[in-house]
Amino acid sequence: MPTAANLLSIMPFPDIDPIAFSIGPLAVHWYGLAYVAGIMLGWLYARQIAGNDALWPGNASPITKAQIDDFIVWAALGIVLGGRIGYIFFYDLPAVIESPLRAIEIWNGGMSFHGGTIGTTIAMILFARKNGIPVWSLFDIVATVVPIGLFFGRIANFVNGELWGRLTDVPWAVVFPTGGPFARHPSQLYEAGLEGIVLLLSLALIVYGFRALKSPGLVTGLFVCGYALSRIFVELFREPDAQLGYLLGTNWLTMGMVLSFPMVLLGIWAMARARRQAALQH
């Protein structure tokens, strides 16, 4: 059990300005740049996958690079609108009902991954139907590149000194400016590592090494399961949102866990469906 003396003695938060640079009165924040970097690098990676016929069923990609270019706008809208609306409904609804203008005050809260997932899923379904693309194949290509955005987003959370972890005395603990005088887990970095780097490399391995895209829906299921399990694990170290706290007991269930548990089941269903469909075709 960490002592107060230990908690007060660990390294301070790195002095990183949340504003990357300014152009006149316009301040460009690292958080915004993280979204841009995630979307742009994800777009480039998705184009590469779409252009590699050998990865797809019948050695023919069902998605063209031009369609990936068109989808990027739909994806950005799904991420931003879904992420913000999701945060409001999952984490901040009473405050927004009391003061509706809070809905556009992105500095009061932020974005929800689960909401962004719902928004992007809707965008994918609509885009796939509009362009005659197999929806599961579009799901798979997006799932493969999403960890890039997750990585940059969590790094931006760390730079902003937000979404920090629980009290701890581990050697790598950080004293965050908005987290009081006590040292905390840098849970944003844990998420960047698991949801970003580990998940990105794991999906790349099954896509390129095991040709998982030939079974539409398999990559999607693996991504959903991998993200959910990573998030549930990191929630054990992350401080819950102040307005919600713990949903069960004094240090147990969090909203992040509640939203992630169904994702595990959904991911398992998607993988089982993909394997069934692949067996029927052979």
Residue frames relative to the residue before (quaternion, step in Angstrom):
aa qw qx qy qz dx dy dz
M 1.0000 0.0000 0.0000 0.0000 0.00 0.00 0.00
P 0.4095 -0.7318 0.4800 0.2576 3.64 -0.62 1.04
T 0.3331 -0.7352 0.5565 0.1970 3.56 -1.04 0.80
A 0.6507 -0.5187 0.3747 0.4089 3.56 -1.23 0.43
A 0.6317 0.5438 -0.3373 0.4376 3.58 1.00 -0.78
N 0.6689 0.4931 -0.3008 0.4680 3.56 0.96 -0.88
L 0.6639 0.5319 -0.3028 0.4296 3.54 0.94 -0.94
L 0.7046 0.4588 -0.2615 0.4739 3.56 1.13 -0.63
S 0.6906 0.5319 -0.2657 0.4118 3.58 1.22 -0.29
I 0.5808 0.6163 -0.3690 0.3831 3.59 1.24 -0.07
M 0.7445 -0.4880 0.2286 0.3942 3.55 -1.21 0.62
P 0.4859 -0.6622 0.4858 0.2990 3.57 -1.10 0.68
F 0.6442 -0.5086 0.4030 0.4050 3.53 -1.31 0.25
P 0.5152 -0.6384 0.4598 0.3402 3.64 -0.89 0.84
D 0.4378 -0.7122 0.4897 0.2477 3.57 -0.92 0.91
I 0.1745 0.7799 -0.5680 0.1968 3.56 0.14 1.38
D 0.3655 -0.7319 0.5337 0.2143 3.56 -0.72 1.06
P 0.4499 -0.7009 0.4788 0.2776 3.65 -0.72 1.01
I 0.6559 0.4666 -0.3034 0.5099 3.59 1.24 -0.45
A 0.3589 -0.7560 0.5090 0.2013 3.58 -0.56 1.16
F 0.7516 -0.2255 0.1663 0.5971 3.57 0.94 -0.93
S 0.2933 -0.7470 0.5716 0.1709 3.56 -1.27 0.34
I 0.1355 -0.7431 0.6496 0.0866 3.53 -1.18 0.73
G 0.7844 -0.1443 0.0481 0.6013 3.56 -0.04 1.29
P 0.8134 -0.1972 0.1540 0.5251 3.61 -0.77 -0.98
L 0.5937 0.5889 -0.3557 0.4173 3.59 1.28 -0.23
A 0.1426 -0.7866 0.5986 0.0511 3.55 -0.71 1.15
V 0.1937 -0.7805 0.5876 0.0900 3.57 -0.74 1.07
H 0.2322 -0.8081 0.5327 0.0958 3.58 -0.54 1.22
W 0.6077 -0.5530 0.4303 0.3739 3.53 -1.22 0.56
Y 0.6099 0.5719 -0.3575 0.4161 3.59 1.03 -0.76
G 0.6686 0.4869 -0.2948 0.4786 3.58 0.96 -0.85
L 0.6462 0.5130 -0.3170 0.4677 3.56 1.01 -0.81
A 0.6058 0.5574 -0.3547 0.4433 3.58 1.10 -0.67
Y 0.6424 0.5074 -0.3221 0.4755 3.58 0.98 -0.81
V 0.6590 0.5064 -0.3104 0.4615 3.57 0.92 -0.91
A 0.6660 0.5032 -0.3030 0.4598 3.60 0.90 -0.94
G 0.6623 0.5151 -0.3105 0.4467 3.59 0.91 -0.89
I 0.6842 0.4786 -0.2851 0.4706 3.56 0.92 -0.93
M 0.6915 0.4873 -0.2940 0.4449 3.60 0.86 -0.91
L 0.6843 0.4589 -0.2967 0.4828 3.60 0.89 -0.87
G 0.6125 0.5395 -0.3405 0.4667 3.57 1.09 -0.69
W 0.6301 0.5353 -0.3174 0.4645 3.58 1.05 -0.83
L 0.6708 0.4944 -0.3028 0.4624 3.61 0.89 -0.89
Y 0.6555 0.4994 -0.3057 0.4769 3.59 0.99 -0.84
A 0.6457 0.5219 -0.3177 0.4580 3.58 0.99 -0.85
R 0.6289 0.5287 -0.3343 0.4618 3.62 1.02 -0.75
Q 0.6401 0.5253 -0.3263 0.4558 3.56 1.02 -0.81
I 0.6682 0.4919 -0.3003 0.4704 3.58 0.94 -0.89
A 0.6581 0.5191 -0.3102 0.4486 3.58 0.93 -0.92
G 0.7133 0.4647 -0.2571 0.4574 3.59 1.07 -0.67
N 0.6234 0.5272 -0.3387 0.4677 3.58 1.28 -0.03
D 0.2639 -0.8161 0.4942 0.1421 3.59 0.04 1.29
A 0.6190 0.5914 -0.3507 0.3796 3.60 1.02 -0.73
L 0.6336 0.5587 -0.3319 0.4199 3.60 1.17 -0.44
W 0.7240 0.4938 -0.2145 0.4312 3.57 1.19 -0.60
P 0.6594 -0.4919 0.3705 0.4312 3.60 -1.24 0.32
G 0.8286 0.1590 -0.1407 0.5181 3.57 -0.93 0.89
N 0.4590 -0.7040 0.4257 0.3354 3.59 1.28 0.32
A 0.6232 0.4764 -0.3584 0.5062 3.54 1.05 0.88
S 0.3640 -0.7461 0.5146 0.2145 3.57 -0.56 1.12
P 0.3562 -0.7472 0.5190 0.2130 3.61 -0.89 0.91
I 0.7171 0.3796 -0.2147 0.5436 3.58 1.33 -0.11
T 0.2942 -0.7587 0.5536 0.1772 3.58 -0.87 0.90
K 0.6295 -0.5241 0.4090 0.4022 3.55 -1.24 0.35
A 0.6199 0.5478 -0.3410 0.4465 3.58 1.06 -0.73
Q 0.6491 0.5038 -0.3182 0.4729 3.59 1.05 -0.74
I 0.6006 0.5304 -0.3561 0.4808 3.58 1.09 -0.64
D 0.6296 0.5328 -0.3324 0.4575 3.60 0.98 -0.81
D 0.6756 0.4872 -0.2932 0.4693 3.59 0.95 -0.86
F 0.6714 0.5326 -0.3024 0.4172 3.57 0.99 -0.83
I 0.5344 0.6664 -0.4105 0.3189 3.60 1.09 -0.58
V 0.6405 0.5112 -0.3275 0.4703 3.61 1.04 -0.72
W 0.6404 0.5169 -0.3186 0.4704 3.56 0.97 -0.85
A 0.6579 0.5150 -0.3080 0.4551 3.58 0.95 -0.88
A 0.6499 0.5206 -0.3225 0.4502 3.59 0.92 -0.88
L 0.6616 0.4949 -0.3086 0.4713 3.59 0.95 -0.85
G 0.6511 0.5217 -0.3144 0.4528 3.57 0.96 -0.83
I 0.6585 0.5123 -0.3040 0.4599 3.56 0.97 -0.88
V 0.7325 0.4476 -0.2529 0.4461 3.57 0.71 -1.10
L 0.7098 0.4445 -0.2711 0.4745 3.60 0.79 -1.00
G 0.6743 0.4897 -0.2954 0.4672 3.56 0.91 -0.90
G 0.6520 0.5325 -0.3133 0.4396 3.56 0.97 -0.88
R 0.7011 0.4589 -0.2755 0.4711 3.57 0.90 -0.89
I 0.6633 0.4862 -0.3103 0.4769 3.60 0.90 -0.90
G 0.6326 0.5374 -0.3300 0.4495 3.57 1.01 -0.77
Y 0.6384 0.5205 -0.3347 0.4577 3.58 0.95 -0.83
I 0.6449 0.5311 -0.3219 0.4454 3.57 0.94 -0.89
F 0.7324 0.4379 -0.2491 0.4580 3.59 0.76 -1.03
F 0.7352 0.4402 -0.2457 0.4532 3.60 0.91 -0.86
Y 0.8370 0.2508 -0.0680 0.4815 3.57 0.98 -0.86
D 0.8406 0.2224 -0.0574 0.4905 3.61 0.99 -0.66
L 0.2740 0.8239 -0.4735 0.1484 3.62 1.20 0.30
P 0.6620 0.5041 -0.3469 0.4328 3.68 0.76 -0.84
A 0.6652 0.5014 -0.3096 0.4585 3.60 0.95 -0.84
V 0.6605 0.5001 -0.3092 0.4669 3.60 1.01 -0.76
I 0.6162 0.5311 -0.3437 0.4692 3.61 1.05 -0.72
E 0.6696 0.4950 -0.2894 0.4720 3.55 1.02 -0.85
S 0.7934 0.0527 -0.0017 0.6064 3.59 1.05 -0.79
P 0.2767 -0.8241 0.4694 0.1545 3.62 0.13 1.29
L 0.5991 0.5774 -0.3716 0.4118 3.62 1.06 -0.60
R 0.5330 0.6361 -0.4006 0.3882 3.58 1.21 -0.42
A 0.5410 0.6454 -0.3922 0.3699 3.60 1.20 -0.51
I 0.7506 0.3491 -0.2125 0.5192 3.60 1.08 -0.64
E 0.5360 0.5988 -0.4151 0.4265 3.59 1.27 0.09
I 0.1434 -0.8504 0.5010 0.0725 3.57 0.32 1.26
W 0.5784 0.5663 -0.3912 0.4379 3.60 1.22 -0.23
N 0.6434 0.4320 -0.3206 0.5447 3.61 1.27 -0.20
G 0.7879 0.0520 -0.0714 0.6094 3.56 0.22 1.26
G 0.2665 -0.7756 0.5441 0.1771 3.55 -0.80 -0.86
M 0.7187 -0.3980 0.3473 0.4522 3.52 -0.88 -1.08
S 0.2865 -0.7392 0.5854 0.1697 3.54 -1.18 0.63
F 0.4516 -0.6793 0.5007 0.2898 3.59 -0.82 0.94
H 0.6593 0.5168 -0.3198 0.4428 3.57 0.90 -0.91
G 0.6470 0.5010 -0.3153 0.4806 3.59 1.05 -0.73
G 0.6401 0.5225 -0.3137 0.4678 3.56 1.02 -0.82
T 0.6197 0.5427 -0.3345 0.4578 3.57 1.09 -0.73
I 0.6527 0.5026 -0.3090 0.4753 3.58 0.95 -0.88
G 0.6643 0.5134 -0.3018 0.4516 3.58 0.93 -0.93
T 0.6837 0.4768 -0.2840 0.4739 3.57 0.93 -0.90
T 0.6103 0.5512 -0.3466 0.4512 3.60 1.08 -0.71
I 0.6392 0.5084 -0.3178 0.4816 3.58 0.97 -0.85
A 0.6534 0.5124 -0.3106 0.4626 3.59 0.94 -0.90
M 0.6549 0.5151 -0.3188 0.4517 3.61 0.97 -0.81
I 0.6541 0.5152 -0.3193 0.4526 3.58 0.92 -0.89
L 0.6775 0.4909 -0.2909 0.4641 3.58 0.88 -0.95
F 0.6734 0.4940 -0.2992 0.4615 3.58 0.92 -0.90
A 0.6484 0.5235 -0.3224 0.4491 3.59 0.95 -0.87
R 0.6711 0.4884 -0.3032 0.4682 3.58 0.91 -0.86
K 0.6518 0.5303 -0.3138 0.4421 3.57 0.98 -0.83
N 0.7949 0.3255 -0.1366 0.4936 3.59 1.02 -0.84
G 0.4945 -0.6936 0.4170 0.3170 3.58 1.25 0.18
I 0.4201 0.6924 -0.4735 0.3463 3.59 1.08 0.73
P 0.5099 -0.6177 0.4850 0.3510 3.65 -0.96 0.73
V 0.4451 -0.7486 0.4155 0.2623 3.56 -0.47 1.20
W 0.6532 0.5164 -0.3323 0.4430 3.62 0.97 -0.73
S 0.6196 0.5276 -0.3471 0.4662 3.59 1.10 -0.60
L 0.6435 0.4937 -0.3254 0.4861 3.59 1.03 -0.72
F 0.5930 0.5526 -0.3523 0.4679 3.59 1.05 -0.76
D 0.6835 0.5153 -0.2908 0.4274 3.58 0.85 -1.03
I 0.6852 0.4835 -0.3053 0.4513 3.58 0.83 -0.92
V 0.6507 0.4959 -0.3174 0.4795 3.59 1.02 -0.74
A 0.6336 0.5391 -0.3311 0.4454 3.59 0.96 -0.85
T 0.6366 0.5542 -0.3266 0.4252 3.58 1.03 -0.79
V 0.7731 0.3785 -0.1895 0.4724 3.59 0.99 -0.80
V 0.4795 0.7063 -0.4267 0.2987 3.62 1.19 -0.37
P 0.6188 0.5669 -0.3772 0.3917 3.67 0.88 -0.73
I 0.5508 0.5902 -0.4110 0.4236 3.62 1.14 -0.42
G 0.6850 0.4718 -0.2782 0.4803 3.57 0.90 -0.93
L 0.6211 0.5411 -0.3443 0.4504 3.58 1.02 -0.75
F 0.6363 0.5376 -0.3309 0.4435 3.57 0.96 -0.85
F 0.7089 0.4508 -0.2716 0.4695 3.58 0.74 -1.04
G 0.6349 0.5437 -0.3353 0.4346 3.59 1.00 -0.75
R 0.6887 0.4677 -0.2887 0.4729 3.60 0.92 -0.86
I 0.6012 0.5301 -0.3655 0.4733 3.59 1.08 -0.60
A 0.6441 0.5132 -0.3160 0.4710 3.59 1.02 -0.80
N 0.6012 0.5464 -0.3547 0.4628 3.60 1.07 -0.69
F 0.6535 0.5082 -0.3100 0.4675 3.57 1.00 -0.83
V 0.6451 0.5197 -0.3177 0.4614 3.58 0.92 -0.91
N 0.6935 0.4688 -0.2681 0.4768 3.59 1.02 -0.81
G 0.3844 -0.7341 0.4797 0.2886 3.59 1.23 -0.27
E 0.5345 0.6138 -0.4029 0.4186 3.59 1.07 0.79
L 0.8022 0.2642 -0.2168 0.4896 3.55 -1.30 0.37
W 0.2367 0.8043 -0.5120 0.1869 3.56 1.02 0.82
G 0.6012 -0.6224 0.4042 0.2962 3.51 -1.38 0.32
R 0.7028 -0.4493 0.3605 0.4173 3.50 -1.39 -0.15
L 0.6733 -0.4878 0.3701 0.4143 3.56 -1.31 0.28
T 0.1348 0.7864 -0.5905 0.1208 3.57 -1.01 0.85
D 0.2702 -0.7423 0.5777 0.2058 3.56 -1.29 0.22
V 0.2764 0.7544 -0.5482 0.2321 3.62 1.08 0.57
P 0.6415 -0.5789 0.3356 0.3752 3.63 -1.06 0.67
W 0.7266 0.4214 -0.2451 0.4841 3.61 1.10 -0.57
A 0.3477 0.7554 -0.4894 0.2626 3.59 1.25 0.27
V 0.2367 -0.7758 0.5773 0.0945 3.56 -1.21 0.62
V 0.2999 -0.7034 0.6111 0.2046 3.56 -1.15 0.70
F 0.1888 -0.8154 0.5416 0.0783 3.57 -0.30 1.26
P 0.5924 -0.6154 0.3840 0.3506 3.62 -0.95 0.82
T 0.7632 0.3485 -0.1925 0.5089 3.59 1.03 -0.75
G 0.6246 0.5753 -0.3209 0.4194 3.59 1.29 0.06
G 0.6175 -0.5386 0.3561 0.4493 3.56 1.20 0.36
P 0.6861 -0.5121 0.3305 0.3972 3.59 -1.27 -0.03
F 0.6022 0.6074 -0.3437 0.3876 3.60 1.25 -0.10
A 0.5078 -0.6471 0.4843 0.2981 3.54 -1.20 0.63
R 0.1085 -0.8114 0.5744 0.0020 3.54 -1.03 0.88
H 0.6031 -0.5181 0.4531 0.4030 3.53 -1.32 0.29
P 0.3406 -0.6979 0.5778 0.2512 3.64 -0.97 0.75
S 0.0745 -0.8667 0.4924 0.0298 3.56 0.65 1.18
Q 0.5424 0.6021 -0.4109 0.4176 3.60 1.18 -0.40
L 0.6721 0.4882 -0.2933 0.4732 3.58 1.03 -0.80
Y 0.5847 0.5483 -0.3722 0.4680 3.58 1.12 -0.59
E 0.6789 0.4849 -0.2882 0.4700 3.56 0.94 -0.90
A 0.6176 0.5385 -0.3472 0.4562 3.59 1.01 -0.77
G 0.6796 0.4971 -0.2880 0.4562 3.57 1.00 -0.81
L 0.7450 0.4105 -0.2276 0.4740 3.58 0.82 -1.01
E 0.7488 0.3935 -0.2190 0.4862 3.58 0.68 -1.12
G 0.7183 0.4302 -0.2430 0.4897 3.56 1.17 -0.58
I 0.8174 0.2986 -0.1662 0.4637 3.56 0.08 -1.29
V 0.7026 0.4688 -0.2897 0.4502 3.62 0.70 -1.05
L 0.6905 0.4757 -0.2876 0.4628 3.57 0.87 -0.93
L 0.6269 0.5416 -0.3354 0.4485 3.60 1.00 -0.78
L 0.7026 0.4607 -0.2692 0.4708 3.58 0.84 -0.98
S 0.6323 0.5368 -0.3325 0.4488 3.59 1.03 -0.76
L 0.6827 0.4729 -0.2872 0.4773 3.57 0.92 -0.90
A 0.6168 0.5343 -0.3464 0.4628 3.59 1.05 -0.73
L 0.6342 0.5410 -0.3280 0.4444 3.58 1.01 -0.80
I 0.7235 0.4213 -0.2737 0.4735 3.61 0.81 -0.89
V 0.6237 0.5331 -0.3485 0.4531 3.60 1.14 -0.54
Y 0.7826 0.3356 -0.1700 0.4959 3.58 0.80 -1.03
G 0.7246 0.4455 -0.2493 0.4629 3.57 1.02 -0.76
F 0.8078 0.2422 -0.0987 0.5282 3.58 1.00 -0.86
R 0.3937 -0.7574 0.4532 0.2569 3.59 1.33 0.21
A 0.1211 0.8498 -0.5030 0.1006 3.59 0.97 0.89
L 0.5773 0.6008 -0.3846 0.3973 3.61 1.16 -0.45
K 0.5599 0.6025 -0.3857 0.4180 3.58 1.24 -0.28
S 0.6904 0.3329 -0.2536 0.5901 3.59 1.33 -0.15
P 0.2579 -0.8191 0.4858 0.1630 3.63 0.21 1.23
G 0.7566 0.3348 -0.2865 0.4832 3.53 -0.83 1.07
L 0.5602 0.6253 -0.3903 0.3778 3.59 1.17 -0.45
V 0.6706 0.4851 -0.2988 0.4751 3.59 0.88 -0.92
T 0.6197 0.5442 -0.3385 0.4530 3.57 1.01 -0.79
G 0.6717 0.5036 -0.2950 0.4562 3.57 0.88 -0.95
L 0.6584 0.5039 -0.3059 0.4680 3.56 0.97 -0.87
F 0.6462 0.5116 -0.3268 0.4624 3.57 0.98 -0.79
V 0.6698 0.5065 -0.3113 0.4448 3.58 0.81 -0.97
C 0.6623 0.4905 -0.2962 0.4827 3.59 0.95 -0.89
G 0.6746 0.5125 -0.2983 0.4396 3.57 0.86 -0.97
Y 0.6567 0.4901 -0.3165 0.4779 3.57 0.93 -0.85
A 0.6803 0.5127 -0.3076 0.4239 3.58 0.77 -1.02
L 0.6761 0.4835 -0.2990 0.4688 3.59 0.89 -0.90
S 0.6289 0.5246 -0.3316 0.4683 3.59 1.04 -0.77
R 0.6745 0.4996 -0.2933 0.4576 3.58 0.91 -0.93
I 0.6373 0.5197 -0.3309 0.4628 3.59 0.94 -0.85
F 0.6570 0.5119 -0.3119 0.4572 3.59 0.95 -0.86
V 0.7016 0.4663 -0.2815 0.4594 3.60 0.81 -0.97
E 0.5693 0.5955 -0.3880 0.4131 3.61 1.12 -0.53
L 0.5703 0.5850 -0.3792 0.4345 3.60 1.21 -0.38
F 0.7428 0.3639 -0.1982 0.5259 3.58 1.24 -0.43
R 0.6502 0.5403 -0.2999 0.4420 3.58 1.25 -0.36
E 0.4530 -0.6650 0.5244 0.2785 3.57 -1.04 0.81
P 0.4134 -0.7164 0.4905 0.2745 3.63 -0.76 0.93
D 0.6549 -0.5025 0.3771 0.4200 3.57 -1.23 0.41
A 0.5691 -0.6595 0.3781 0.3134 3.55 -0.84 1.06
Q 0.6907 0.4992 -0.2934 0.4331 3.59 0.96 -0.82
L 0.7205 0.3984 -0.2410 0.5140 3.60 1.28 -0.31
G 0.1552 -0.8055 0.5503 0.1559 3.55 0.91 -0.93
Y 0.7053 -0.3995 0.3365 0.4793 3.55 -1.22 -0.53
L 0.3888 -0.7534 0.4913 0.1997 3.55 -0.91 0.94
L 0.7802 0.1386 -0.0797 0.6048 3.56 1.27 -0.32
G 0.8275 0.0738 -0.0855 0.5500 3.58 -0.59 1.12
T 0.6674 -0.5217 0.3684 0.3830 3.56 -1.28 -0.32
N 0.8229 0.0688 -0.0359 0.5628 3.62 1.13 -0.34
W 0.5142 0.6774 -0.3937 0.3488 3.56 1.04 0.66
L 0.8713 0.1095 -0.0603 0.4745 3.59 -0.36 -1.22
T 0.0925 -0.7865 0.6096 0.0355 3.58 -0.97 0.92
M 0.6531 -0.5052 0.3803 0.4167 3.56 -1.27 0.31
G 0.6058 0.5625 -0.3541 0.4373 3.59 1.04 -0.70
M 0.6511 0.4979 -0.3086 0.4826 3.58 1.05 -0.77
V 0.6448 0.5388 -0.3209 0.4370 3.58 0.92 -0.95
L 0.7033 0.4583 -0.2648 0.4744 3.58 0.97 -0.86
S 0.6867 0.5011 -0.2758 0.4486 3.59 1.18 -0.55
F 0.5676 0.6187 -0.3926 0.3754 3.62 1.04 -0.63
P 0.6791 0.4670 -0.3200 0.4672 3.67 0.81 -0.83
M 0.5912 0.5814 -0.3710 0.4181 3.60 1.13 -0.57
V 0.5901 0.5602 -0.3714 0.4471 3.60 1.08 -0.65
L 0.6786 0.4829 -0.2834 0.4754 3.57 0.89 -0.98
L 0.6442 0.5212 -0.3185 0.4604 3.58 0.99 -0.83
G 0.6547 0.5158 -0.3080 0.4588 3.57 0.99 -0.83
I 0.6406 0.5130 -0.3195 0.4738 3.58 1.01 -0.84
W 0.6392 0.5227 -0.3244 0.4614 3.59 0.99 -0.84
A 0.6588 0.5167 -0.3109 0.4499 3.60 0.91 -0.91
M 0.6645 0.4937 -0.3089 0.4682 3.59 0.97 -0.83
A 0.6484 0.5121 -0.3180 0.4649 3.58 0.98 -0.87
R 0.6354 0.5289 -0.3220 0.4614 3.58 1.00 -0.82
A 0.6573 0.5183 -0.3071 0.4528 3.57 0.95 -0.93
R 0.6696 0.4955 -0.3022 0.4634 3.59 0.94 -0.85
R 0.6243 0.5394 -0.3295 0.4591 3.57 1.09 -0.76
Q 0.6732 0.4968 -0.2896 0.4649 3.54 0.91 -0.96
A 0.6448 0.5166 -0.3220 0.4623 3.58 1.02 -0.79
A 0.6477 0.5190 -0.3207 0.4564 3.61 1.03 -0.79
L 0.6461 0.5338 -0.3183 0.4431 3.59 1.04 -0.77
Q 0.6927 0.4869 -0.2662 0.4607 3.57 1.14 -0.65
H 0.6978 0.4347 -0.2738 0.4992 3.59 1.26 -0.15
